[in-house]
């Protein structure tokens, strides 16, 4: 658990590998395992899209007053992992706390205050703690459908800019561009660019970052291996159906791949930005062993940074949606 002085100084916990890595996510706490150090944060009605969060039960436990079904805010670092050959992003919380109105949409504010005002007005003549007020703090303990229906998800309307945000800096390890994609229904889809962002000596722990857009070829051409960049994005799940529902279950089996979806174009890391506070030895190896001829021809930071001017020109979408 972070001490109070560390909470006041974000720099004390925002550089786990000497490179900026910080994120926060708010929603409804689901299925916490206080022994294994795992939980989910639900932001929509769909349980398939609940976001997995890891934590250290001893160093960063979930507060006792935040239980299954409570609103929660997690401050976290993003880690990369490789599972069954698939690159994934993993969110590891360093602190849990109750969210405030900044993380929720205005519709939730109005809905909450209206309900609160109605309950208080109904019980104004009672003494002690009104039953209606006590009921506001009760958490349903029945099946998942009951818990899910206990929330007005439309009214919750999380503020995505402050309820799901990560910012990380690192070095480009690899990239993959998919163009001319076709949906199962035959409709054309946006380009998909995946970049592995490296922050550690272990290349298997690179963080996968995705861009979706109408023409990502210019950006893919600019992003060269070994280039230092900073990215702002959201922690998301790529959910795909992998089979048909069984006879006793109405829910189809799905695969879930956690990743970071970039909100905008990447930015170059300037030497004086302090986004990367140390240059580890493996970065030199990244240039020497894997660098291309084009990269060796432009080793200087200012020359690499100038390449990004071309990357901001193309317009691109931020969702995995059909092209228009």
C-alpha positions as CSV (number, residue, x, y, z in Angstrom):
1,X,0.0,0.0,0.0
2,X,1.3,3.4,-0.9
3,X,2.3,5.7,2.0
4,X,0.6,9.1,2.1
5,X,3.7,11.0,1.0
6,X,4.0,8.7,-2.1
7,X,0.4,9.4,-3.0
8,X,1.2,13.1,-3.1
9,X,4.1,12.5,-5.4
10,X,3.1,10.6,-8.6
11,X,6.7,10.4,-9.8
12,X,7.5,8.1,-6.9
13,X,5.4,5.3,-8.4
14,X,5.1,6.2,-12.1
15,X,8.5,4.9,-13.2
16,X,8.6,1.2,-12.4
17,X,11.3,0.5,-15.0
18,X,12.8,4.0,-15.3
19,X,10.1,4.7,-17.9
20,X,6.8,6.4,-17.4
21,X,4.1,3.8,-16.8
22,X,0.9,4.9,-15.1
23,X,-2.8,4.2,-15.4
24,X,-6.1,4.4,-13.5
25,X,-9.4,2.6,-14.1
26,X,-12.8,3.0,-12.3
27,X,-15.9,0.9,-12.3
28,X,-17.7,-1.8,-10.3
29,X,-15.6,-4.3,-8.4
30,X,-16.4,-7.8,-9.4
31,X,-15.2,-11.3,-8.2
32,X,-12.3,-10.2,-6.0
33,X,-10.0,-13.0,-5.0
34,X,-8.1,-11.6,-2.0
35,X,-5.7,-14.6,-1.8
36,X,-4.8,-14.9,-5.5
37,X,-4.7,-11.2,-5.9
38,X,-7.1,-10.9,-8.9
39,X,-10.4,-9.1,-9.5
40,X,-12.4,-7.5,-12.3
41,X,-13.6,-4.0,-12.9
42,X,-16.9,-3.9,-14.7
43,X,-17.7,-0.7,-16.8
44,X,-20.6,-2.0,-18.9
45,X,-23.5,-4.3,-18.6
46,X,-21.6,-7.1,-20.5
47,X,-19.7,-9.4,-18.1
48,X,-17.6,-10.6,-21.1
49,X,-16.0,-7.2,-21.1
50,X,-15.1,-7.0,-17.4
51,X,-11.5,-5.8,-17.2
52,X,-9.1,-8.2,-15.3
53,X,-6.9,-6.5,-12.7
54,X,-4.0,-8.1,-10.7
55,X,-2.7,-6.9,-7.3
56,X,-0.4,-7.9,-4.5
57,X,-2.7,-9.0,-1.6
58,X,0.0,-7.8,0.9
59,X,1.4,-4.7,-0.6
60,X,-1.7,-3.3,-2.3
61,X,-4.8,-5.0,-0.9
62,X,-8.4,-4.0,-1.6
63,X,-9.8,-2.0,1.3
64,X,-12.2,-3.9,3.5
65,X,-15.0,-1.4,2.9
66,X,-14.8,-2.0,-0.9
67,X,-16.5,-5.3,-1.6
68,X,-18.0,-7.2,-4.6
69,X,-20.4,-4.8,-6.2
70,X,-18.8,-1.6,-4.9
71,X,-17.6,1.3,-7.0
72,X,-13.8,1.2,-7.0
73,X,-10.8,3.1,-8.5
74,X,-7.5,1.3,-9.2
75,X,-4.2,3.0,-9.8
76,X,-2.1,0.6,-11.8
77,X,1.0,-0.2,-13.9
78,X,0.7,-1.9,-17.3
79,X,2.8,-5.0,-17.8
80,X,3.2,-7.2,-20.9
81,X,3.1,-11.0,-21.0
82,X,3.1,-13.8,-23.5
83,X,0.5,-16.6,-23.0
84,X,0.3,-19.5,-25.4
85,X,2.1,-17.4,-28.0
86,X,-0.3,-14.5,-27.6
87,X,0.9,-11.1,-26.6
88,X,-1.3,-9.5,-23.9
89,X,-1.4,-6.5,-21.6
90,X,-1.8,-6.9,-17.9
91,X,-3.0,-4.3,-15.4
92,X,-1.4,-4.5,-11.9
93,X,-2.9,-2.3,-9.3
94,X,-0.7,-0.5,-6.8
95,X,-3.6,1.1,-4.9
96,X,-7.4,0.8,-4.6
97,X,-9.8,3.5,-3.4
98,X,-13.3,4.6,-3.8
99,X,-13.9,6.8,-6.9
100,X,-15.2,10.3,-6.9
101,X,-17.6,12.1,-9.2
102,X,-14.7,13.1,-11.5
103,X,-14.7,9.5,-12.8
104,X,-18.5,9.3,-13.4
105,X,-20.6,10.8,-16.1
106,X,-23.0,13.7,-15.4
107,X,-26.1,11.5,-15.8
108,X,-24.9,9.4,-12.9
109,X,-24.5,12.5,-10.7
110,X,-28.1,13.6,-11.4
111,X,-29.5,10.1,-11.0
112,X,-27.6,9.5,-7.7
113,X,-28.6,12.8,-6.2
114,X,-32.2,12.4,-7.3
115,X,-32.5,9.0,-5.7
116,X,-30.7,10.2,-2.6
117,X,-33.0,13.3,-2.3
118,X,-36.1,11.1,-2.7
119,X,-35.0,8.7,0.0
120,X,-34.1,11.4,2.4
121,X,-37.4,13.2,1.8
122,X,-39.4,10.0,2.3
123,X,-37.7,9.3,5.7
124,X,-37.4,12.8,7.0
125,X,-39.8,12.3,9.9
126,X,-38.2,9.1,11.1
127,X,-35.6,8.8,13.9
128,X,-32.4,6.9,13.7
129,X,-31.1,5.5,10.4
130,X,-33.9,5.3,7.9
131,X,-34.2,1.8,6.3
132,X,-34.3,3.3,2.9
133,X,-30.9,5.0,3.5
134,X,-29.4,1.8,4.8
135,X,-30.6,0.0,1.7
136,X,-28.5,2.2,-0.4
137,X,-25.4,0.6,0.9
138,X,-26.5,-3.0,0.6
139,X,-24.9,-5.1,-2.1
140,X,-26.9,-7.9,-3.7
141,X,-25.4,-11.3,-3.0
142,X,-27.5,-13.5,-5.4
143,X,-26.5,-14.7,-8.8
144,X,-24.6,-12.5,-11.2
145,X,-27.7,-11.4,-13.1
146,X,-29.1,-10.0,-9.8
147,X,-25.9,-8.2,-9.1
148,X,-25.8,-6.9,-12.7
149,X,-29.3,-5.7,-12.6
150,X,-28.7,-3.9,-9.3
151,X,-26.9,-1.2,-11.2
152,X,-28.4,1.3,-13.6
153,X,-25.6,0.9,-16.2
154,X,-27.0,3.6,-18.4
155,X,-27.1,6.0,-15.5
156,X,-23.6,5.0,-14.4
157,X,-22.2,6.4,-17.7
158,X,-18.6,6.3,-16.7
159,X,-16.4,9.2,-17.8
160,X,-14.1,7.3,-20.1
161,X,-11.4,10.0,-20.1
162,X,-10.9,9.7,-16.4
163,X,-12.3,6.2,-15.7
164,X,-10.0,4.3,-18.1
165,X,-6.6,5.9,-19.0
166,X,-3.1,4.7,-19.3
167,X,0.1,6.5,-20.4
168,X,3.3,4.6,-21.1
169,X,6.7,5.4,-22.6
170,X,9.2,2.9,-24.0
171,X,11.0,1.6,-27.1
172,X,9.4,0.1,-30.2
173,X,10.3,-3.6,-30.3
174,X,8.2,-4.7,-33.3
175,X,5.1,-3.8,-35.3
176,X,2.5,-5.5,-37.4
177,X,0.1,-3.8,-39.8
178,X,-3.1,-5.4,-41.2
179,X,-4.6,-3.7,-44.2
180,X,-7.7,-4.4,-46.3
181,X,-9.4,-6.3,-43.6
182,X,-12.8,-7.8,-44.2
183,X,-15.4,-8.5,-41.6
184,X,-17.3,-11.8,-41.5
185,X,-20.3,-10.1,-43.1
186,X,-18.2,-9.0,-46.0
187,X,-17.8,-5.4,-45.0
188,X,-14.4,-3.7,-45.2
189,X,-12.8,-2.8,-41.9
190,X,-10.3,-0.2,-40.6
191,X,-6.6,-0.9,-40.7
192,X,-5.1,-2.5,-37.5
193,X,-1.6,-1.6,-36.4
194,X,-0.1,-3.5,-33.4
195,X,3.1,-2.2,-31.8
196,X,5.0,-4.0,-29.1
197,X,6.3,-1.4,-26.6
198,X,9.3,-2.5,-24.6
199,X,10.2,-1.4,-21.1
200,X,12.3,-4.3,-19.7
201,X,15.2,-6.5,-20.7
202,X,12.8,-9.4,-21.3
203,X,11.4,-8.9,-24.7
204,X,8.5,-11.4,-24.0
205,X,7.1,-8.7,-21.6
206,X,6.5,-6.1,-24.3
207,X,3.2,-4.3,-24.0
208,X,0.9,-4.7,-27.1
209,X,-0.6,-1.4,-28.3
210,X,-3.2,-1.1,-31.0
211,X,-4.3,1.6,-33.4
212,X,-7.4,1.3,-35.7
213,X,-7.8,3.7,-38.6
214,X,-8.6,4.2,-42.3
215,X,-5.0,4.5,-43.4
216,X,-2.3,3.6,-40.9
217,X,0.5,2.8,-43.4
218,X,2.2,6.2,-42.9
219,X,2.3,5.7,-39.2
220,X,3.6,2.1,-39.5
221,X,6.3,3.4,-41.8
222,X,7.5,6.0,-39.3
223,X,7.6,3.7,-36.2
224,X,10.9,2.0,-36.5
225,X,12.4,-0.6,-34.1
226,X,14.2,1.0,-31.2
227,X,12.4,4.4,-31.5
228,X,11.4,5.9,-28.1
229,X,7.7,6.9,-28.0
230,X,5.0,7.8,-25.5
231,X,1.4,6.6,-25.9
232,X,-1.9,7.4,-24.2
233,X,-4.7,4.9,-24.4
234,X,-7.2,2.7,-22.7
235,X,-7.1,-0.8,-21.2
236,X,-9.5,-3.0,-23.3
237,X,-10.4,-6.6,-24.1
238,X,-10.6,-8.1,-27.6
239,X,-13.5,-10.5,-27.1
240,X,-14.3,-13.0,-29.9
241,X,-16.7,-15.9,-29.9
242,X,-14.9,-19.2,-30.3
243,X,-17.8,-21.7,-30.3
244,X,-21.5,-22.2,-30.1
245,X,-23.4,-22.2,-26.8
246,X,-23.9,-25.6,-25.2
247,X,-27.3,-27.2,-24.6
248,X,-27.3,-26.3,-20.9
249,X,-25.8,-22.8,-21.4
250,X,-27.1,-19.9,-23.4
251,X,-23.7,-18.0,-23.3
252,X,-21.3,-18.8,-26.1
253,X,-17.6,-19.4,-25.2
254,X,-15.3,-16.5,-26.0
255,X,-11.6,-15.7,-26.1
256,X,-10.4,-12.6,-24.3
257,X,-7.2,-10.8,-25.2
258,X,-6.3,-7.7,-23.0
259,X,-4.5,-4.9,-24.8
260,X,-4.0,-1.2,-24.9
261,X,-5.9,0.8,-27.5
262,X,-4.2,4.1,-28.3
263,X,-6.4,7.2,-28.0
264,X,-4.3,9.2,-30.5
265,X,-1.0,9.3,-32.4
266,X,2.2,8.4,-30.4
267,X,4.6,11.2,-29.5
268,X,8.4,11.2,-29.6
269,X,10.3,11.1,-26.3
270,X,12.6,14.0,-26.2
271,X,15.8,13.8,-24.2
272,X,14.6,16.5,-21.7
273,X,11.0,15.2,-21.3
274,X,11.9,12.9,-18.4
275,X,9.4,10.3,-19.7
276,X,12.4,8.0,-19.9
277,X,14.8,8.6,-17.0
278,X,17.3,5.9,-17.8
279,X,18.6,4.2,-20.9
280,X,19.2,0.5,-20.1
281,X,21.9,-1.6,-21.9
282,X,19.4,-3.6,-23.8
283,X,18.4,-0.6,-25.8
284,X,21.9,-0.5,-27.3
285,X,21.5,-4.1,-28.2
286,X,18.1,-3.4,-29.7
287,X,19.8,-0.9,-32.1
288,X,22.9,-2.9,-32.9
289,X,21.3,-6.4,-33.3
290,X,17.9,-5.6,-34.7
291,X,18.2,-2.1,-36.2
292,X,17.5,-1.5,-39.9
293,X,19.7,0.5,-42.3
294,X,17.2,3.3,-42.3
295,X,17.4,3.5,-38.5
296,X,21.2,3.6,-38.5
297,X,21.2,6.4,-41.0
298,X,19.2,8.5,-38.5
299,X,20.5,7.8,-35.0
300,X,20.1,11.3,-33.6
301,X,17.1,12.0,-31.3
302,X,16.2,15.2,-33.2
303,X,16.2,13.4,-36.5
304,X,14.1,10.6,-35.2
305,X,11.7,13.1,-33.6
306,X,11.3,14.9,-36.9
307,X,9.9,11.7,-38.5
308,X,6.8,12.0,-36.3
309,X,5.7,15.2,-38.0
310,X,4.6,13.0,-40.9
311,X,2.7,10.7,-38.6
312,X,0.2,13.3,-37.5
313,X,-1.2,13.9,-40.9
314,X,-3.4,10.9,-41.5
315,X,-6.8,10.8,-39.9
316,X,-7.7,7.6,-38.1
317,X,-10.5,6.1,-36.0
318,X,-10.2,4.7,-32.5
319,X,-12.5,1.7,-32.8
320,X,-12.4,-1.7,-34.5
321,X,-15.3,-0.8,-36.7
322,X,-16.1,-1.1,-40.4
323,X,-14.4,1.5,-42.6
324,X,-16.6,4.2,-43.9
